[in-house]
Amino acid sequence: MSNALQCSFTMVPVNQIKQYQQQGYFVAMFKQGLAEPPLLTDKERIALKHFALDGLCQKAVAAKMRNSVRAVNFLLASCRDKLNVRTDNALVAKVFTSGLHSLL
């Protein structure tokens, strides 16, 4: 007779977690994030940091980086592509929801 522990994983809605805990199940919660952080260049990282974390507009990011607004727009477009989002708002949201903000 083996004392092996049986283990299986099931995703359940958050509103049902208490119910499962009361039934004696062990419940583990995981934060949804990126499986692997995207490979951003140093310039993309800096532009994204100023844009998403500091809340600067493209013109202010360009001035801070001593670069053109067009170059900053290109860098942010590259970040959007790498993070699979289409808009600046979605880019900022993705940075925070994926935990990428701690890597910038």
Secondary structure as the mmCIF struct_conf table of DSSP 4:
data_model
#
loop_
_struct_conf.conf_type_id
_struct_conf.id
_struct_conf.beg_label_comp_id
_struct_conf.beg_label_asym_id
_struct_conf.beg_label_seq_id
_struct_conf.end_label_comp_id
_struct_conf.end_label_asym_id
_struct_conf.end_label_seq_id
HELX_LH_PP_P HELX_LH_PP_P1 ALA A 4 GLN A 6
HELX_RH_3T_P HELX_RH_3T_P1 VAL A 14 GLN A 16
HELX_RH_AL_P HELX_RH_AL_P1 ILE A 17 GLN A 22
TURN_TY1_P TURN_TY1_P1 GLN A 23 GLY A 24
BEND BEND1 ALA A 35 GLU A 36
HELX_RH_AL_P HELX_RH_AL_P2 ASP A 42 LEU A 48
HELX_RH_PI_P HELX_RH_PI_P1 LYS A 49 LEU A 53
BEND BEND2 ASP A 54 ASP A 54
HELX_RH_AL_P HELX_RH_AL_P3 GLN A 58 MET A 65
TURN_TY1_P TURN_TY1_P2 ARG A 66 ARG A 66
BEND BEND3 ASN A 67 ASN A 67
HELX_RH_AL_P HELX_RH_AL_P4 VAL A 69 LYS A 82
TURN_TY1_P TURN_TY1_P3 LEU A 83 ASN A 84
BEND BEND4 THR A 87 THR A 87
HELX_RH_AL_P HELX_RH_AL_P5 ASP A 88 THR A 97
TURN_TY1_P TURN_TY1_P4 SER A 98 GLY A 99
HELX_RH_3T_P HELX_RH_3T_P2 LEU A 100 LEU A 103
#
